[in-house]
Amino acid sequence: MPRVLECSRCGAGISHNDTQCWRCGEPVKAGSGGARLNALSMGKAPGPGIRDLRNSTNKEIPKVLPAIRPILEQYNGREKELGDREKEVKETMASLEAEAREMEAAAMELEKERLALKEARDRIARREEELDAKAILLEDILTVTREIKKESPVALSKDDQEVLQDASTELGSVLGEERERIRKEIEREMAEQLTRIQQLEAELRVARSQLGKEMEPAVQVDISQVLADVTSEMRSQIGAGMSSGMEDGSVPTHVERLDHILAGGVPEGSVVLVNGPPGSMKTSLTYNILHNAASKGSVKGMFLSLEQDSTSLLRQMARLDMKRDESLDRLMVVDLVDLRRSMEGQSGDWRSIITRYIEETVKANGLKLLALDSLESFAAMSQNELTRADIQDLFDVFRSLGLTTFVISETPMARLEGDRRMELYVADGALELSLKETGDSHVQRWMRCVKMRGANIDPRFYCMMHAGGSFILSVPMNRACAE
């Protein structure tokens, strides 16, 4: 780099051929020291001059570091990273747009479902109008028949009158049964439709809340397949009528879909295991069956709780809209305190005491239903570990008393299949309650009938919910969870 001289007075740059400063007029003599050298080095301090180098004892030439650094050094590799980031953002936007289109399609399907529900309501209303018209026509026919009978009492023989009376009675009963069947069909169809709509709305809310966020691939629900399954399920039920569950030899649960699953109800004298983990509502479902039998079917029963006091149990059931006043006269609720007070002075272990108490109470009150909560508590109160023979003897006692018994169990179903007590194989039936996590991180209660001797059962899983003081069973919407 060229060097220039600098005026010692004002610092202006001058050439080595100049004799004076062009700015201040200071004379400059060659070799007089009136001017000093300056290195133009982009802000670096000036290096030593020629005179300094001559007078310096250090003969080493000073090293001058490079002054200019690469401008793009700090951006080394950033171009590729920014490009990858831009590509990732574009892919995310494309994924979100696809999610939005799917949500729009699901919303359209939901709207179609609502329109179908409205059409079903209109169709049922028209059917009711037709039945009302038939009822009016029947009343007119009966009125004309009675007038004819009054005007010409000899026109009809006694046999004809009996035939006419039988026909009138039969028509009246058929009309009443048809009205009741249609009413129950309406209630069932409305409950299932509302359940499906609520589940679809929940899925839409979850999906919309995830828009705008980076999500992991979720389980895709085929809406068309779900609707096809629901339609097939509805068509199989339309016109089939409702089983009243009052056939000889069966005890109705008065849980509408459960009676359909059990082909009318639980066979009389059966011992049924109600199995499930904590929180699956196995106690609530069992109590609901006994409560309905007492309040709707006038069947006497007893709920024997070995884990919870009766006051706490009844308070919880009241919160589920199962009022104690409705079943007070026909349903006994007994806990350990009541049992100890009733059997004071009795000898033997708890196993024999509980068995004697059940026998005496059944004979004194004419009980038909029994619920034991729970089998694990009963086994813990026994002095010796229960074997298969002990469980068989206990269940035989219940059968000999003519009781339809529900035994609540908390042992997982996988362990029951290999338990040496073999209660799953000794029992006549088994209801499995479970908690299933769906794809949207929600938990549903599921139920299925594992076995029921003497009944052509439906062994599929059903989603179970509690609303309005009763349990509602519906076909699960999340098929991936069932798999």
For each residue, the residues with C-beta under 8 A, 3 or more apart:
1: 39 40 41
2: 40
3: 37 38 39
4: 13 14 15 37 38 40
5: 13 14 15 16 18 28 35 36 37 38
6: 11 12 13 14 35 36 37 38
7: 10 11 12 13 14 21 23 24 26 28 34 35
8: 26 33 34 35 36
9: 21 24 26
10: 7 21 23 24 26
11: 6 7
12: 6 7 21 22 23 24
13: 4 5 6 7 38
14: 4 5 6 7 18 21 22 28 35
15: 4 5 18
16: 5 30
17:
18: 5 14 15 21 22 28
19: 27 28 29
20: 25 26 27 28
21: 7 9 10 12 14 18 24 25 26 28
22: 12 14 18
23: 7 10 12
24: 7 9 10 12 21
25: 20 21
26: 7 8 9 10 20 21 34
27: 19 20 34
28: 5 7 14 18 19 20 21 32 34 35
29: 19 32 34
30: 16
31:
32: 28 29
33: 8 36 51
34: 7 8 26 27 28 29
35: 5 6 7 8 14 28
36: 5 6 8 33 49
37: 3 4 5 6 46 49 50
38: 3 4 5 6 13 46
39: 1 3 44 46 47
40: 1 2 4
41: 1 44 46 47 64 67
42: 67 68
43: 67
44: 39 41 64 67
45:
46: 37 38 39 41
47: 39 41 62 64
48: 52 53 56 62
49: 36 37 52 53
50: 37 53 54
51: 33 54 55
52: 48 49 55 56
53: 48 49 50 56
54: 50 51
55: 51 52
56: 48 52 53 59
57:
58:
59: 56
60:
61:
62: 47 48
63:
64: 41 44 47
65:
66: 69
67: 41 42 43 44
68: 42
69: 66 73
70: 73
71:
72: 75 76
73: 69 70 76
74:
75: 72 78 79
76: 72 73
77: 80 81
78: 75 81 82
79: 75 82 83
80: 77 83 84
81: 77 78 84 85
82: 78 79 85 86
83: 79 80 86 87
84: 80 81 87 88
85: 81 82 88 89
86: 82 83 89 90
87: 83 84 90 91
88: 84 85 91 92
89: 85 86 92 93
90: 86 87 93 94
91: 87 88 94 95
92: 88 89 95 96 214
93: 89 90 96 97
94: 90 91 97 98
95: 91 92 98 99
96: 92 93 99 100 211 212
97: 93 94 100 101
98: 94 95 101 102
99: 95 96 102 103 207 210 211 215
100: 96 97 103 104 211
101: 97 98 104 105
102: 98 99 105 106 207
103: 99 100 106 107 204 207 208 211
104: 100 101 107 108
105: 101 102 108 109 223
106: 102 103 109 110 200 203 204 207 223
107: 103 104 110 111 204
108: 104 105 111 112
109: 105 106 112 113 200 223 224 227
110: 106 107 113 114 197 200 201 204
111: 107 108 114 115
112: 108 109 115 116
113: 109 110 116 117 193 196 197 200 227
114: 110 111 117 118 197
115: 111 112 118 119
116: 112 113 119 120
117: 113 114 120 121 190 193 197
118: 114 115 121 122
119: 115 116 122 123
120: 116 117 123 124 189 193
121: 117 118 124 125 190
122: 118 119 125 126
123: 119 120 126 127
124: 120 121 127 128 182 185 186 189
125: 121 122 128 129
126: 122 123 129 130
127: 123 124 130 131 182
128: 124 125 131 132 182
129: 125 126 132 133
130: 126 127 133 134
131: 127 128 134 135 175 178 179 182
132: 128 129 135 136
133: 129 130 136 137
134: 130 131 137 138 175
135: 131 132 138 139 175
136: 132 133 139 140
137: 133 134 140 141
138: 134 135 141 142 171 172 175
139: 135 136 142 143
140: 136 137 143 144
141: 137 138 144 145
142: 138 139 145 146 168
143: 139 140 146 147
144: 140 141 147 148
145: 141 142 148 149 164 168
146: 142 143 149 150
147: 143 144 150 151
148: 144 145 151 152 155 156
149: 145 146 152 153 155 156 161
150: 146 147 153
151: 147 148
152: 148 149 155 156
153: 149 150 156
154:
155: 148 149 152
156: 148 149 152 153 160 161 164
157: 160 161
158: 161 162
159: 162 163
160: 156 157 163 164
161: 149 156 157 158 164 165
162: 158 159 165 166
163: 159 160 166 167
164: 145 156 160 161 167 168
165: 161 162 168 169
166: 162 163 169 170
167: 163 164 170 171
168: 142 145 164 165 171 172
169: 165 166 172 173
170: 166 167 173 174
171: 138 167 168 174 175
172: 138 168 169 175 176
173: 169 170 176 177
174: 170 171 177 178
175: 131 134 135 138 171 172 178 179
176: 172 173 179 180
177: 173 174 180 181
178: 131 174 175 181 182
179: 131 175 176 182 183
180: 176 177 183 184
181: 177 178 184 185 241 242
182: 124 127 128 131 178 179 185 186
183: 179 180 186 187
184: 180 181 187 188 242 256
185: 124 181 182 188 189 237 238 242
186: 124 182 183 189 190
187: 183 184 190 191 256
188: 184 185 191 192 237 242 256 257
189: 120 124 185 186 192 193 234 237
190: 117 121 186 187 193 194
191: 187 188 194 195 472 474
192: 188 189 195 196 230 234 474 475
193: 113 117 120 189 190 196 197
194: 190 191 197 198
195: 191 192 198 199 463 465 472 474
196: 113 192 193 199 200 230 474 477
197: 110 113 114 117 193 194 200 201
198: 194 195 201 202
199: 195 196 202 203 477
200: 106 109 110 113 196 197 203 204 477
201: 110 197 198 204 205
202: 198 199 205 206 440 442
203: 106 199 200 206 207 221 440 477
204: 103 106 107 110 200 201 207 208
205: 201 202 208 209
206: 202 203 209 210 440 442
207: 99 102 103 106 203 204 210 211
208: 103 204 205 211
209: 205 206
210: 99 206 207 213 215
211: 96 99 100 103 207 208
212: 96
213: 210
214: 92
215: 99 210 218
216:
217:
218: 215 439 440
219: 439 478 480
220:
221: 203 226 439 477 478 479 480
222: 225 226 479
223: 105 106 109 226 227
224: 109 227 228
225: 222 228 229 479
226: 221 222 223 229 230 477 479
227: 109 113 223 224 230 231
228: 224 225 231 232
229: 225 226 232 233 475 479
230: 192 196 226 227 233 234 475
231: 227 228 234 235
232: 228 229 235 236
233: 229 230 236 237 475
234: 189 192 230 231 237 238
235: 231 232 238
236: 232 233 240
237: 185 188 189 233 234 240
238: 185 234 235
239:
240: 236 237
241: 181
242: 181 184 185 188 256 260
243: 247 259 260 263 264
244: 247 252 264
245: 250 252 253 254 259 264 265
246: 250 252 264 265
247: 243 244 250 264 265
248:
249: 267 268 454
250: 245 246 247 262 264 265 266 267 268 455
251: 265 266 267 268 293 299 368 369 404
252: 244 245 246 259 264 265 293 297
253: 245 258 259 262 265 266 289 292 293
254: 245 259 289 292 293 296 297
255: 258 259 285 288 289 292 470 471 473
256: 184 187 188 242 259 260 473
257: 188 260 261 462 472 473 474
258: 253 255 261 262 447 471 473
259: 243 245 252 253 254 255 256 262 264 265
260: 242 243 256 257 263 458
261: 257 258 449 457 458 462 473
262: 250 253 258 259 265 266 449 452 455 457
263: 243 260 455 456 457 458
264: 243 244 245 246 247 250 252 259 455
265: 245 246 247 250 251 252 253 259 262
266: 250 251 253 262 270 272 404 429 452 455
267: 249 250 251 270 404 428 429 452 453 454 455
268: 249 250 251 402 404
269: 399 402 403 404
270: 266 267 404 405 428 429 452 453 454
271: 395 398 399 405 407 426 427 428 429
272: 266 404 405 406 407 427 428 429 430 431 452
273: 375 407 409 416 423 424 427 429 430 431
274: 282 285 286 406 407 408 409 430 431 433
275: 282 408 409 410 411 412 413 416 430 431 432 433
276: 280 281 282 410 432 433 434
277: 280 410 412 433 434 435
278: 410
279: 435
280: 276 277 433 434 435 445
281: 276 284 285 433 445 464 466
282: 274 275 276 285 286 408 433
283: 286 287 313 373 408
284: 281 287 288 316 317 320 466
285: 255 274 281 282 288 289 431 433 447 464 471
286: 274 282 283 289 290 303 371 373 406 408
287: 283 284 290 291 303 313 317 322 371
288: 255 284 285 291 292 320 322 470 471
289: 253 254 255 285 286 292 293 369 371 406
290: 286 287 293 294 301 303 327 331 369 371 406
291: 287 288 294 295 317 322 326 327 331
292: 253 254 255 288 289 295 296 297
293: 251 252 253 254 289 290 296 297 299 301 330 368 369
294: 290 291 297 298 299 300 301 326 327 329 330 331
295: 291 292 326 327 330
296: 254 292 293
297: 252 254 292 293 294
298: 294 330
299: 251 293 294 330 368 369
300: 294 330 331 332 365 366 367 368 369
301: 290 293 294 330 331 332 367 368 369 370 371
302: 331 332 333 334 358 361 362 365 367 369 370 371
303: 286 287 290 313 331 332 333 334 371 373
304: 334 339 354 358 370 371 372 373
305: 308 309 310 313 333 334 335 336 373
306: 335 336 354 372 373 374 377 378 381
307: 373 374 377
308: 305 312 313 335 373
309: 305 312 313 335 336 337
310: 305 313 314 333 334 335 337 338
311: 314 315
312: 308 309 315 316
313: 283 287 303 305 308 309 310 316 317 333 335
314: 310 311 317 318 324 333
315: 311 312 318 319
316: 284 312 313 319 320
317: 284 287 291 313 314 320 322 324
318: 314 315 321 322 323 324
319: 315 316
320: 284 288 316 317 466 469
321: 318 468 469
322: 287 288 291 317 318 326 327 469
323: 318 326
324: 314 317 318 327 328
325: 328
326: 291 294 295 322 323
327: 290 291 294 295 322 324 330 331
328: 324 325 331
329: 294
330: 293 294 295 298 299 300 301 327
331: 290 291 294 300 301 302 303 327 328
332: 300 301 302 303 361 365 367
333: 302 303 305 310 313 314
334: 302 303 304 305 310 338 339 361
335: 305 306 308 309 310 313 338 339
336: 305 306 309 339 340
337: 309 310 340 341
338: 310 334 335 341 342
339: 304 334 335 336 342 343 353 354 357
340: 336 337 343 344
341: 337 338 344
342: 338 339 357
343: 339 340 346 353 356 357
344: 340 341
345:
346: 343 353 356
347:
348: 351 352 353 356
349: 352 353 381 382 383
350: 353 354 381 382 383
351: 348 354 355 378 381 382 383
352: 348 349 355 356
353: 339 343 346 348 349 350 356 357
354: 304 306 339 350 351 357 358 378 381
355: 351 352 358 359 394 397
356: 343 346 348 352 353 359 360
357: 339 342 343 353 354 360 361
358: 302 304 354 355 361 362 370 397 398 401
359: 355 356 362 363 397 401
360: 356 357 363 364
361: 302 332 334 357 358 364 365 367
362: 302 358 359 365 366 367 370 401 402 403
363: 359 360 366 401
364: 360 361
365: 300 302 332 361 362
366: 300 362 363
367: 300 301 302 332 361 362 370 403
368: 251 293 299 300 301 402 403 404
369: 251 289 290 293 299 300 301 302 403 404 405 406
370: 301 302 304 358 362 367 398 403 404 405 406
371: 286 287 289 290 301 302 303 304 405 406 407 408
372: 304 306 375 378 405 406 407 408
373: 283 286 303 304 305 306 307 308 377 408
374: 306 307 377 378 407 408 409 410
375: 273 372 378 379 407 408 409 411 423
376: 379 380 409 410 411
377: 306 307 373 374 380 381
378: 306 351 354 372 374 375 381 382 394
379: 375 376 382 385 386 421
380: 376 377
381: 306 349 350 351 354 377 378
382: 349 350 351 378 379 385 386 390
383: 349 350 351
384:
385: 379 382
386: 379 382 390 391 421
387: 390 391 420 421
388: 391 392 420 421 422 426
389: 392 393
390: 382 386 387 393 394 421
391: 386 387 388 394 395 421 422 423 426
392: 388 389 395 396 426
393: 389 390 396 397
394: 355 378 390 391 397 398
395: 271 391 392 398 399 405 426 427
396: 392 393 399 400
397: 355 358 359 393 394 400 401
398: 271 358 370 394 395 401 403 405
399: 269 271 395 396 402 403
400: 396 397
401: 358 359 362 363 397 398
402: 268 269 362 368 399
403: 269 362 367 368 369 370 398 399
404: 251 266 267 268 269 270 272 368 369 370
405: 270 271 272 369 370 371 372 395 398
406: 272 274 286 289 290 369 370 371 372
407: 271 272 273 274 371 372 374 375 423 427
408: 274 275 282 283 286 371 372 373 374 375
409: 273 274 275 374 375 376 416 423
410: 275 276 277 278 374 376
411: 275 375 376 415 416 419
412: 275 277 415 416
413: 275 416 417 424 432 434 450
414: 417 418
415: 411 412 418 419
416: 273 275 409 411 412 413 419 423 424
417: 413 414 424
418: 414 415
419: 411 415 416 422 423 424
420: 387 388
421: 379 386 387 388 390 391
422: 388 391 419 425 426
423: 273 375 391 407 409 416 419 426 427
424: 273 413 416 417 419 427 430 450
425: 422
426: 271 388 391 392 395 422 423
427: 271 272 273 395 407 423 424 430 451
428: 267 270 271 272 451 452 453 454
429: 266 267 270 271 272 273 449 450 451 452 453 455
430: 272 273 274 275 424 427 449 450 451 452
431: 272 273 274 275 285 447 448 449 450
432: 275 276 413 447 448 449 450
433: 274 275 276 277 280 281 282 285 445 446 447 464
434: 276 277 280 413 445 446 447
435: 277 279 280 443 444 445 446
436: 443 444 445 446 461 476 478 481 482
437: 441 442 443 481
438: 441 442 443 444 478 481
439: 218 219 221 478 480 481
440: 202 203 206 218
441: 437 438
442: 202 206 437 438
443: 435 436 437 438
444: 435 436 438 463 476 478 481
445: 280 281 433 434 435 436 463 464 465
446: 433 434 435 436 461 462 463 464 476
447: 258 285 431 432 433 434 461 462 464 473
448: 431 432 459 460 461 462
449: 261 262 429 430 431 432 452 457 458 459
450: 413 424 429 430 431 432 459
451: 427 428 429 430 457
452: 262 266 267 270 272 428 429 430 449 455 457
453: 267 270 428 429
454: 249 267 270 428
455: 250 262 263 264 266 267 429 452
456: 263
457: 261 262 263 449 451 452
458: 260 261 263 449
459: 448 449 450
460: 448
461: 436 446 447 448 476 482
462: 257 261 446 447 448 473 474 475 476
463: 195 444 445 446 473 474 475 476 477
464: 281 285 433 445 446 447 471 472 473
465: 195 445 471 472 474
466: 281 284 320 470 471 472
467: 470 472
468: 321
469: 320 321 322
470: 255 288 466 467
471: 255 258 285 288 464 465 466
472: 191 195 257 464 465 466 467
473: 255 256 257 258 261 447 462 463 464
474: 191 192 195 196 257 462 463 465
475: 192 229 230 233 462 463
476: 436 444 446 461 462 463 479 481 482
477: 196 199 200 203 221 226 463
478: 219 221 436 438 439 444 481 482
479: 221 222 225 226 229 476 482 483
480: 219 221 439 483
481: 436 437 438 439 444 476 478
482: 436 461 476 478 479
483: 479 480
